Amino acid sequence: MNMPESLSALSPELDAADRSLVEGVLARQLRPLAKTITLIESQREDHKLRAQRVLEALLPHTGGAMRVGISGVPGVGKSTFIEALGLYLIEQGLRVAVLAVDPSSSVTGGSILGDKTRMELLSQNPAAFIRPSPSACSLGGVAEKTRESMLVCEAAGFDVIIIETVGVGQSETAVAGMADIFCLLQLPNAGDDLQAIKKGIMEIADLIVINKADIDPAAAMRAKSQIKTALHMLRPASPNWTVPVLTLSALKKDGIAEFWTTVTDYRRVLTASGEFDAKRRHQALAWMWELIDSGLRSRFRSHPQVKQELPALARAVEEGATTPSIAALRLLGHL
Ligand code: GDP
C-alpha cells in the first residue's frame, strides 16, 4: 500500500545519499530505516536539514499504520505485553515497529524503554523493528523525534506502530498526542487507579488494561469494576466510545487477541464517525504549534540584542527596579 508509485517524483534537491535513504526506506529495508532515524535524532544542524528533506520525500507514503500508545508504571509489564502483542500481530501477517518516548533517557544516556533485550523474541523477528527512546534535552525534543521516526516507519510499510512510554511525568500526554489509541496498563491492586486519575492519565486513555490477571483473577475483576466506576466520573473524549477495561496476562499471553479486537473496534467506530481522521488532523496541527512555540523560544534566546539586554533586565526585575511585563515587552520587541 505504501510502496512508491514513482521514485522520480521525489524532490530533486535530494542528493545521492539522501535519495538512497528514501529509496531504501520505501523498499522496506531495515538498515536505511535505522540510518534515517539516526539522522532525525542527530543534533547537528546539517543533519537536521537533511532529515527534513528526507522526511518531506517520505511524507506522501505515511499515515498507513495503526498508531498504538502504551503506557504504565515500571514493572506493570509493558515490555512483556508489547512482545506478546507484537508476536501475535506478526502471526496475523502484520509488520510491527516499536518506538519509545522516555525523557529521562537524556539523563541516563540511554533508555530502558524499547530496549531490545527486554523484547528478545520480537527483536529477532524480521517483521519487527524496535528502536529505543532518543536521548534529547527535553521531553518536547524526544517526542518530536519519536513522532518523526513514526512517520519513517510508516513509509517503510509497518502496519502497526507501538509507542511505549513510562507512567510518570508528562510523557503520556506527548504519546497520546501522536497515537491513534492510547492504552494504559494497570496493576490489579486498589489505589493504582486513583493515582492515575489524580495525574490525569485516565482521562487521556482510550483503553485500560489490567495486566497480571493470572496472579489473582478475583483481584483483577475487583480492580476492573473499581476502574469502571472511576471512569464514570470522567467526561468521555468521544460520545461514540466508552473506554473499555480489559483484564489480561501478558506473561501467559492470555487476552492478547481480545486486546487487538478492541483496538480494531475502536478504529472502526471512530472511522465511521469521522473522529479518527479528525484526531490525526488535530494532532498534526497541535504538533505544528508546539514546533512554532519551541522555535520562537529558541530564536528569542539566541537573538543578539536579547542576549545582550537579558542579564541586566533580569536583575532589574529581581530587584524590583522594573516590572516583569515591562521587561518582557522590551525583550520581545527585538523579535
Ligand atoms: P515493564 O517495566 O512495564 O516493561 O515490565 P516488564 O514487562 O519488564 O515486567 C515486569 C515483571 O512482571 C517481569 O518479571 C515480568 O515477567 C512480569 N510480568 C509481566 N506481565 C506479567 C503477567 O501478565 N503476569 C505475571 N504473573 N507476571 C508478569
Boltz pocket constraint, residues with backbone or C-beta under 6 A from the ligand:
constraints:
  - pocket:
      binder: B
      contacts: [[A, 72], [A, 73], [A, 74], [A, 75], [A, 76], [A, 77], [A, 78], [A, 79], [A, 80], [A, 81], [A, 118], [A, 211], [A, 212], [A, 213], [A, 214], [A, 215], [A, 248], [A, 249], [A, 250], [A, 251], [A, 252]]
      max_distance: 6.0
